[in-house]
Amino acid sequence: MSSPNPTRPNLYELAAQVGSALRARQHILAVAESCTGGWIGKAVTDIPGSSGWFDRGFVTYSNVAKTDLLGVREATLARHGAVSPEVVAEMVVGALERSRADIALAVSGVAGPDGGAADKPVGTVYLAWALRGDPTHTVRRHFDGDRDAVRRATVAAALQGLLDACAHRG
């Protein structure tokens, strides 16, 4: 078997590992996606048996959707913008509150080719993970490449973060 290409991670393999980790811990997953537009949900539901560990996905591309579906506060969006640690933290909490999940993740970013700014250039992505009852963890990442590459790297980082969260919790 060839080694994985770090610039094109094998999302199926990552999602399968996530499924195994969640199943072993009897955890249920929910996802809240903005810049990935449902790609994380697609990746996890590509795995046979995912109905045993995946509850739901929220595709909240617009700010209105973030507010309506996840309870992100309008004041948070106005103060920090959709691509911020504050917004993904509220997104992940909203996903947990509005699902039966034990663990959730959220992503929001600037996939490009437009929309970047000096403080948030194209490729800037914020990710958040939360296990019910534990503190939320957020991280800022920057991914190079075109829109597809940024989105693919975001999906991979989100799935890897889930694996790390599962390993940390034990």
VOBA-32491 format. One line per field, with one value per residue (C-alpha): x, y, z; residue in one letter; residue number from 0. Coordinates in steps of 0.5 Angstrom, whole numbers, plus 500, padded with zeros to 3 digits. Each point is the difference from the previous one (the first is absolute). Layout:
BEGIN
X	[X ...] $
Y	[Y ...] $
Z	[Z ...] $
drentor	[a ...] $
marse	[NUM ...] $
END
This chain:
BEGIN
X	[500 503 501 494 502 500 497 494 498 496 494 496 506 500 492 500 505 496 494 504 502 493 497 505 498 493 500 495 503 496 504 499 503 500 506 500 493 498 506 502 493 501 507 497 494 504 502 495 497 501 492 503 504 498 494 500 503 498 503 499 504 496 500 493 500 506 495 493 503 506 498 506 499 499 505 505 500 500 506 504 498 498 507 502 501 494 496 502 500 492 499 503 496 494 501 500 494 496 502 501 507 506 505 499 505 499 504 499 505 502 501 501 502 496 498 507 502 507 498 497 503 497 502 498 496 498 498 496 499 496 499 493 502 507 503 500 506 502 505 502 503 503 499 504 497 494 492 500 507 498 493 503 506 494 496 507 502 493 500 507 498 494 505 504 494 498 508 500 494 501] $
Y	[500 507 505 505 507 505 506 495 496 494 502 493 497 506 500 492 501 505 495 495 505 502 493 498 505 500 507 503 506 506 505 508 502 507 500 492 500 493 497 497 497 497 497 497 498 496 495 494 500 507 501 496 506 506 504 506 506 507 504 507 504 507 504 499 492 501 504 496 493 500 506 504 507 506 504 495 500 507 501 494 498 493 498 501 495 503 498 493 499 502 496 494 501 501 494 496 503 499 493 493 500 499 504 505 504 507 503 507 503 504 495 505 502 506 502 501 506 502 497 494 498 495 493 502 495 500 493 498 493 499 494 501 502 502 507 502 499 505 501 505 497 502 496 501 499 501 499 493 499 505 496 493 502 503 493 496 505 499 493 499 505 495 494 505 501 493 498 506 498 492] $
Z	[500 498 506 500 497 505 495 499 506 499 503 500 504 505 501 501 505 503 500 503 506 501 500 505 505 498 498 495 496 497 495 499 493 497 495 498 498 503 498 507 500 493 503 506 497 494 506 500 507 501 502 507 502 495 502 496 496 500 494 502 494 502 506 500 500 506 504 498 500 505 505 498 503 495 505 499 492 500 505 498 493 497 500 507 506 504 494 499 508 500 494 503 506 496 497 506 503 494 499 504 499 505 496 494 496 496 495 496 496 493 495 494 495 503 507 503 504 503 507 497 493 496 503 507 503 508 502 507 503 507 504 504 507 498 498 492 497 494 495 494 494 493 494 494 493 496 503 499 504 505 501 500 505 504 500 502 505 503 500 503 506 501 501 504 505 500 502 505 503 500] $
drentor	[m s s p n p t r p n l y e l a a q v g s a l r a r q h i l a v a e s c t g g w i g k a v t d i p g s s g w f d r g f v t y s n v a k t d l l g v r e a t l a r h g a v s p e v v a e m v v g a l e r s r a d i a l a v s g v a g p d g g a a d k p v g t v y l a w a l r g d p t h t v r r h f d g d r d a v r r a t v a a a l q g l l d a c a h r g] $
marse	[0 1 2 3 4 5 6 7 8 9 10 11 12 13 14 15 16 17 18 19 20 21 22 23 24 25 26 27 28 29 30 31 32 33 34 35 36 37 38 39 40 41 42 43 44 45 46 47 48 49 50 51 52 53 54 55 56 57 58 59 60 61 62 63 64 65 66 67 68 69 70 71 72 73 74 75 76 77 78 79 80 81 82 83 84 85 86 87 88 89 90 91 92 93 94 95 96 97 98 99 100 101 102 103 104 105 106 107 108 109 110 111 112 113 114 115 116 117 118 119 120 121 122 123 124 125 126 127 128 129 130 131 132 133 134 135 136 137 138 139 140 141 142 143 144 145 146 147 148 149 150 151 152 153 154 155 156 157 158 159 160 161 162 163 164 165 166 167 168 169] $
END
